[in-house]
Amino acid sequence: MIFDTWDGVFRVLLMGAASYIALIGILRLSGKRTLAKMSAFDLVVTVALGSTLATILLSRDVALLEGMMALLTLVALQFTIAALSVRWRFAERLAKSDPQPLLTDGVIDAEALKRERVTQNEVLCAIRSHGFGDIADIASVVLETDGSFSVVSRDRAGARSALPTARSRAP
């Protein structure tokens, strides 16, 4: 079906504009953390927001106020978990993973690669993309909490106070 009624078209236009404005307002009120680089936790919230917005737009069973409350609830939960994560380490560990060193002083940690499901080629690609041609020049490659790779050269490593230490974790 290409067209049902003009009422349906106008409803989507009205609900779309109103829910979009509401979502932008809610996200602005919740702060930059809601829109920061995503961890798995943030990705889930983002997907849920998109799904909720689609439901508000297309379902006649959801009133605008109910949809706005659903959006507000998701953002409030994300804000609450983020605030708890800042205060308590156990909450942070539930919401986010720790950064994991994959290479230290030019030596790739095969066990860390297995645990994090990363290939050696992905580590080498990260090294090359940061402009290095020799792993011996690298102090550390870290898989960050958002899934990105940080590459720190030996000459820029300093005292290494910002680098995570290797941890043994049970699988």
RODO-2510 file (C-alpha; in nm, 4 decimals, decimal comma):
residues 171
     n   res          X          Y          Z
     1     m     0,0000     0,0000     0,0000
     2     i     0,1423     0,3384    -0,0977
     3     f    -0,1218     0,5643     0,0529
     4     d    -0,3826     0,5107     0,3220
     5     t    -0,5307     0,8437     0,4319
     6     w    -0,4286     1,2046     0,4619
     7     d    -0,4971     1,1799     0,8357
     8     g    -0,2178     0,9220     0,8648
     9     v     0,0238     1,1414     0,6705
    10     f    -0,0564     1,4490     0,8823
    11     r    -0,0289     1,2439     1,2030
    12     v     0,3227     1,1250     1,1084
    13     l     0,4263     1,4811     1,0196
    14     l     0,2887     1,6228     1,3458
    15     m     0,4150     1,3400     1,5676
    16     g     0,7505     1,3399     1,3894
    17     a     0,8079     1,7101     1,4406
    18     a     0,6841     1,7083     1,8011
    19     s     0,8752     1,3951     1,9067
    20     y     1,1916     1,5163     1,7298
    21     i     1,1768     1,8477     1,9172
    22     a     1,1110     1,6612     2,2421
    23     l     1,4033     1,4227     2,1837
    24     i     1,6427     1,7086     2,1036
    25     g     1,5288     1,8924     2,4183
    26     i     1,5694     1,5836     2,6360
    27     l     1,9160     1,5107     2,4949
    28     r     2,0257     1,8714     2,5472
    29     l     1,9047     1,8634     2,9073
    30     s     2,0773     1,5317     2,9781
    31     g     2,4202     1,6663     2,8831
    32     k     2,7084     1,5718     2,6584
    33     r     2,7572     1,2284     2,8154
    34     t     2,4449     1,0989     2,6412
    35     l     2,5966     1,1784     2,3030
    36     a     2,9566     1,0806     2,3820
    37     k     3,1535     0,8115     2,2032
    38     m     2,9616     0,4947     2,2579
    39     s     3,0266     0,1979     2,4779
    40     a     2,8024    -0,1065     2,4417
    41     f     2,5785     0,0432     2,7125
    42     d     2,5446     0,3706     2,5193
    43     l     2,4755     0,1845     2,1958
    44     v     2,1844    -0,0016     2,3561
    45     v     2,0334     0,3271     2,4740
    46     t     2,0798     0,4807     2,1287
    47     v     1,9109     0,1869     1,9548
    48     a     1,6280     0,1949     2,2105
    49     l     1,5795     0,5691     2,1505
    50     g     1,5589     0,5098     1,7756
    51     s     1,3122     0,2264     1,8173
    52     t     1,0992     0,4333     2,0534
    53     l     1,1012     0,7283     1,8159
    54     a     0,9925     0,5027     1,5286
    55     t     0,7097     0,3623     1,7399
    56     i     0,5937     0,7126     1,8342
    57     l     0,5926     0,8134     1,4688
    58     l     0,4197     0,5120     1,3207
    59     s     0,1955     0,3611     1,5863
    60     r    -0,1466     0,5105     1,6393
    61     d    -0,1565     0,3290     1,9732
    62     v     0,1090     0,5565     2,1273
    63     a     0,0089     0,9074     2,2299
    64     l     0,2671     1,1845     2,2007
    65     l     0,2913     1,2327     2,5790
    66     e     0,3402     0,8582     2,6307
    67     g     0,6152     0,8557     2,3681
    68     m     0,7847     1,1569     2,5215
    69     m     0,7762     0,9840     2,8601
    70     a     0,9335     0,6734     2,7043
    71     l     1,2150     0,8833     2,5566
    72     l     1,2605     1,0673     2,8854
    73     t     1,2700     0,7370     3,0772
    74     l     1,5444     0,5941     2,8541
    75     v     1,7580     0,9076     2,8802
    76     a     1,6990     0,9293     3,2574
    77     l     1,8079     0,5670     3,3013
    78     q     2,1194     0,6298     3,0917
    79     f     2,1946     0,9439     3,2921
    80     t     2,1429     0,7574     3,6214
    81     i     2,3705     0,4678     3,5246
    82     a     2,6366     0,7137     3,4056
    83     a     2,6117     0,9092     3,7332
    84     l     2,6355     0,5888     3,9400
    85     s     2,9341     0,4798     3,7297
    86     v     3,1191     0,7969     3,8215
    87     r     3,0562     0,7391     4,1925
    88     w     3,0943     0,3627     4,2309
    89     r     3,3398     0,1329     4,0580
    90     f     3,1001    -0,1666     4,0626
    91     a     2,8405     0,0352     3,8679
    92     e     3,1054     0,1392     3,6169
    93     r     3,2119    -0,2237     3,5703
    94     l     2,8487    -0,3221     3,5038
    95     a     2,8014    -0,0509     3,2416
    96     k     3,1429    -0,0495     3,0744
    97     s     3,4370    -0,2732     3,0083
    98     d     3,7901    -0,1846     3,1143
    99     p     4,0492    -0,0787     2,8593
   100     q     4,2593    -0,3810     2,7641
   101     p     4,6235    -0,3697     2,6549
   102     l     4,6706    -0,5881     2,3468
   103     l     5,0364    -0,5105     2,2818
   104     t     5,3026    -0,4028     2,5293
   105     d     5,6576    -0,3042     2,4319
   106     g     5,6263    -0,4518     2,0844
   107     v     5,4890    -0,7875     2,2070
   108     i     5,1342    -0,8890     2,1184
   109     d     4,9367    -1,0506     2,4019
   110     a     4,7750    -1,3511     2,2313
   111     e     4,5554    -1,4289     2,5340
   112     a     4,4205    -1,0727     2,5409
   113     l     4,3429    -1,0987     2,1680
   114     k     4,1417    -1,4179     2,2294
   115     r     3,9585    -1,2726     2,5303
   116     e     3,8636    -0,9555     2,3408
   117     r     3,7970    -1,1365     2,0082
   118     v     4,0452    -0,9193     1,8200
   119     t     4,2784    -1,0458     1,5488
   120     q     4,6480    -0,9724     1,5208
   121     n     4,5762    -0,8124     1,1831
   122     e     4,3395    -0,5626     1,3488
   123     v     4,6146    -0,4625     1,5929
   124     l     4,8641    -0,4254     1,3076
   125     c     4,6105    -0,2201     1,1103
   126     a     4,5679     0,0149     1,4098
   127     i     4,9455     0,0542     1,4300
   128     r     4,9722     0,1322     1,0577
   129     s     4,6787     0,3740     1,0691
   130     h     4,8647     0,5704     1,3368
   131     g     5,1623     0,6040     1,1018
   132     f     5,3940     0,3336     1,2351
   133     g     5,5622     0,0596     1,0348
   134     d     5,7326    -0,1404     1,3118
   135     i     5,5721    -0,2857     1,6239
   136     a     5,9072    -0,2462     1,8016
   137     d     5,8364     0,1298     1,8031
   138     i     5,5132     0,0791     2,0000
   139     a     5,4863     0,0939     2,3797
   140     s     5,1210    -0,0069     2,3862
   141     v     4,8103    -0,0768     2,1827
   142     v     4,4993    -0,0532     2,3984
   143     l     4,1473    -0,1668     2,3136
   144     e     3,9443     0,1145     2,4675
   145     t     3,6024     0,0853     2,6329
   146     d     3,4314     0,2153     2,3174
   147     g     3,6014    -0,0443     2,0937
   148     s     3,8582     0,1925     1,9448
   149     f     4,2327     0,1289     1,9478
   150     s     4,4817     0,3647     2,1120
   151     v     4,8389     0,3347     1,9893
   152     v     5,1165     0,4852     2,2022
   153     s     5,4704     0,4971     2,0686
   154     r     5,7708     0,4234     2,2898
   155     d     5,8995     0,7783     2,2544
   156     r     5,5618     0,9205     2,3687
   157     a     5,4927     0,6695     2,6507
   158     g     5,6646     0,8706     2,9248
   159     a     5,6118     0,7190     3,2695
   160     r     5,3165     0,5177     3,1313
   161     s     5,0802     0,6439     3,4002
   162     a     4,7914     0,6624     3,1482
   163     l     4,8396     0,3070     3,0206
   164     p     4,6387     0,0196     3,1666
   165     t     4,8355    -0,2748     3,2972
   166     a     4,7714    -0,6254     3,1731
   167     r     4,5128    -0,8059     3,3816
   168     s     4,4412    -1,1712     3,3906
   169     r     4,0685    -1,2286     3,3614
   170     a     3,8692    -1,5432     3,3717
   171     p     3,6925    -1,5954     3,0372
***
